[in-house]
Amino acid sequence: MAPPESVVVVGGGICGLAAAYRLAGTGRRVTLLEGSDQLGGLGTFFPSRQGWVERFYHCVMPTDDDLLALLGELGLRETIRWRPTTMGMVVDGRHHPFNSAADLLRFSPLRPLDRVRFGAVSVLLRRLGRHRDLDNTRTEDWLRGLYGDAAWDTLLAPLFGAKFGHAFPDVPALYVWQRLGRERNVATRGYPAGGYKSIIDGLLAALVAAGVTVRTSTPVTALSVAADRVRVELPGGERIEADRAVSTLPLPQLRRLADAPLLARLPSALVAYQGVVNALFFLRRPLAGHYWTPVVRSGTDFDGVVEMSALAGVEPYGGRHLAYAMRYADRDSPLFTEDDATVAARWTDQLCTLYSGLGLSATDVDEVRVFRAPFVEPVYPLGYLDQRPPVTVAGTPLLLATTAHVYPEVTSWNSSVRLANHVAATIGADITGGATSRRTAAAIRADGEPSP
Ligand SMILES: Cc1cc2nc3c(=O)[nH]c(=O)nc-3n(C[C@H](O)[C@H](O)[C@H](O)COP(=O)(O)OP(=O)(O)OC[C@H]3O[C@@H](n4cnc5c(N)ncnc54)[C@H](O)[C@@H]3O)c2cc1C
């Protein structure tokens, strides 16, 4: 009898974990290799008082069907606590609630006529985008035309542009359209009781039970392929050979590991990536209670605040309130390379100034932690649907499952799980399980790529 097919999954973020989970139990020998000492990737956490806190703010949306289906299979779906949340907006240092038609009508950064136009277009936006080639339309061209100059300059460019920096106006409007679809029920968000660690722990337990070998602190140092074999090199001269491999690493990181023949077959780095600098403020008092507050022209380095305890409560944080302040930035930028203590001190001052009207002062700040990640948001070029690399690397047994593949979906745990389902199905895993199987089947076009 032929030995079972072996598969190596590189990267233990949600995409690698979900792919390994899908491949487990199919009779294949699956090995998952994670370079850091923790599973979870961008969703990882650090010990804080009695519990664990995510380095980067994360929440679940009610539209996250594929993630919710996976959680259902793990017996974790009911652990998601759903809460109505609100949004604020700070423009030129002034705070505005931004949730209802009444809020919009009072929104002084826009003139009254622009407020009405903003509301009307927002209601119709998803419909206005249908049947348009938004993948080849610059975001600025589409939104400036619909909303007008004032709304674009004052609100939309800062709001959506925060993630992409100066490249934002050139990002395809399809991304924005898709994002609005994910967030259409903006008021309700979910957070797992036990935090994101409970999801990672659940996945790990399921993998171990299914016989998957999971290795942390095992960075892949080199990758090479022959027609029907993959060779993975590990520290200390260790080598693993397998029939197939799935790489979940951002493409620039994978290219650094590939030998020359593989490099020639890999997609060239089509997308640039934005990183993120992210500070956590453990506070003795709440801020304004809004889950998300974009900050525009207000003298801060960060351009948004997520008040996590408005969603998760204060219990996960030892009774303290938790606010994340974030700035998406290039990994070579001065901010990204600045030391943690300097960022923490300056951003604390800025946060206290920003919320001084609510009485926030330095004595309310109990603890500050700074985390950064170099590869977070792919900056998609126009026409990316046709340039998006296939998940299969032609002529090799290597598959790619990266955040550059989820477009036009928003990068999220949901889109990573969806992609993992697709890649596992491409290898031959039988994806069963309610919404997942239906969505995955629908997502796979005749050419075997996820549909937009
Ligand atoms: C600030 C911020 C906020 C976010 N908010 C949300 C949110 O609210 N909701 C949501 O759903 N998503 C959110 N996301 C997005 C989400 O975290 C990502 O889309 C998702 O985690 C990507 O998963 P991944 O497995 O593709 O990549 P990653 O999580 O990046 O995983 C890649 C893994 O590969 C490992 N690795 C790297 N090099 C090697 C190597 N040589 N060998 C072995 N392993 C290696 C890394 O250590 C990492 O664990 C947010 C992200 C950030 C940064």
The ligand as an ORCA input file, in Angstrom:
! r2SCAN-3c Opt
* xyz 0 1
  C      -4.262     45.772     13.716
  C      -5.026     44.639     13.095
  C      -6.390     44.554     13.290
  C      -7.110     43.505     12.720
  N      -8.454     43.425     12.970
  C      -9.127     42.336     12.562
  C     -10.475     42.121     12.964
  O     -11.054     42.915     13.714
  N     -11.099     40.990     12.514
  C     -10.491     40.093     11.705
  O     -11.102     39.057     11.354
  N      -9.213     40.286     11.278
  C      -8.516     41.382     11.691
  N      -7.219     41.553     11.294
  C      -6.683     40.767     10.170
  C      -6.271     39.358     10.543
  O      -5.499     39.334     11.719
  C      -5.439     38.768      9.399
  O      -6.105     38.930      8.181
  C      -5.191     37.274      9.608
  O      -4.721     37.034     10.896
  C      -4.172     36.763      8.586
  O      -3.890     35.415      8.903
  P      -2.771     34.606      8.133
  O      -2.716     33.265      8.744
  O      -3.023     34.705      6.662
  O      -1.408     35.416      8.364
  P      -0.567     35.633      9.725
  O      -1.482     35.789     10.872
  O       0.385     36.737      9.417
  O       0.215     34.274      9.901
  C       1.412     33.965      9.241
  C       2.218     33.100     10.202
  O       3.421     32.663      9.546
  C       4.456     32.666     10.504
  N       5.753     32.692      9.815
  C       6.365     33.742      9.235
  N       7.540     33.361      8.703
  C       7.655     32.030      8.953
  C       8.639     31.055      8.618
  N       9.751     31.365      7.938
  N       8.441     29.774      9.022
  C       7.324     29.407      9.705
  N       6.353     30.313     10.043
  C       6.512     31.599      9.662
  C       4.185     33.915     11.322
  O       4.866     33.866     12.579
  C       2.675     33.847     11.458
  O       2.270     33.117     12.612
  C      -6.459     42.558     11.893
  C      -5.077     42.628     11.723
  C      -4.360     43.646     12.333
  C      -2.859     43.673     12.187
*
